[in-house]
Amino acid sequence: QVQLVESGGGLVQPGGSLRLSCAASGTIFSIDAMGWYRQAPGGQRELVTFISSGGTTNYADSVKGRFTISRDNAKNRVYLQMNDLKPEDTGVYYCYLRDYRGTYYAYWGQGTQVTVSS
């Protein structure tokens, strides 16, 4: 099994910054990608960003230029630097890991709350 533990969420004013961290542990074969999804109140879970094993990144249009994903392969950690936060960024942020074991397996963290409000 693979466990993902997120940290770094909280309450921040519009225009502020937060940095989320996610630590992966357990029996990991080969990480294909790690990333972040979020779910706003009453909304569906949506992709925010991911980074592949080769370092390729992908961002939702709504966060481009404001959010940056990075990864520490040696520590099996992924980070999300969020700048210029907006109220619409509010939601629960979930860490995601895709593990390749001959086929792909997806794992999710428990989520960390991010609230952007004045």
N, C-alpha and C positions, 0 to 999 in steps of 0.2 A: 504494500500500500504506500501511497504518497500523501504526505501531509503538507499543506500550505498554510502559513500563518502570516497574516497581514498586520501592519502597524502603521501609525502615522496619521490616521484620520483625526478629525476634530472640527471645531467651529472657527471660521475665519471670515473676515470682512471682505466684501467685494474689492477686487484689486490685489488681494493678498496672495500668499503662496503657502503651499504645503508639499511635503515630500512623503510619499508612501513607500513602504518597503514590504517585500514578501520573501519569506525564507521557505525553501522547499527541503523536505527531508523524507527519509524512508527509502524504499527500494526503487531507485530511479535507474532505468536502463539507458536511455539516450534522449535527452531533452531536445525535442524538435523545435519548440517555440514556447515562449512565456509571454504573458501579457496581462492586460487589465480590461475588465468589463465594468459597467456600472448600471445601476437600476434606480431610476428616480421614483419618488412616491407615486404609486398608481400607474407606473410605466413598465415597459418590458426591459429586460436586460439587453444592453447594447455594447458593442465593441468600442472601446476607447482607443486602445493601441496594442500592438504586439511586436515582439522582436524575435526573429528566427535564430536558429543556431549559428547561422552564418553572419548574423548582425544586421540583416535587412529589417527595416522598421516600417510600420504602417500605422497611420493615424486617422481617426475619424475627422471629417472636415471641420467639425465644431471645435476641435482642440488644436488643430494645426497651428504652429507658431507660439503656442502657449504651454503645451505639455511636452515633456521629453522623457522617453523611456530609456533605461540603461540596464545593463546586466553584468553580474559578476559570475562568470561561469565556474570559477574555482569554488565559490561558496554556494552555488545554486540559489542565487538571490537575484531578484529583479526590483527595480526602483521606478518610481514615477514622480518626476518633478513637475509640479503644477504651479504655474505662474499666472498672474492676472486672472484670478478666479472670478467666476460670475455666478449669480444665483442659480442659473440653469445647470451649473455643474454639481449642484446638490444631489446626493444620492448615496447609495451603498456601493462601494467599490470592491470588486472581487478580483482576486489574483487567479490567474489561469495558467495551467501548464499542460503541454501536449507531449506525451512520452511515446517514443517509438519502440515497439517490442515485436517487430514483424508486422504489426498493425498499430494503429494509433489509439492511445488512451488519453482521455481528457480528465483533468482534476481541477477542483475549485477550492478556494479558501472559504472561510466563513464570512468574510466581508468586513469592511471597516467603513464607518459612517463619515461622510464629508458633508458639512453644512456650510454654505456660503450665505451669510446674512449680515445685515447691518443692525 
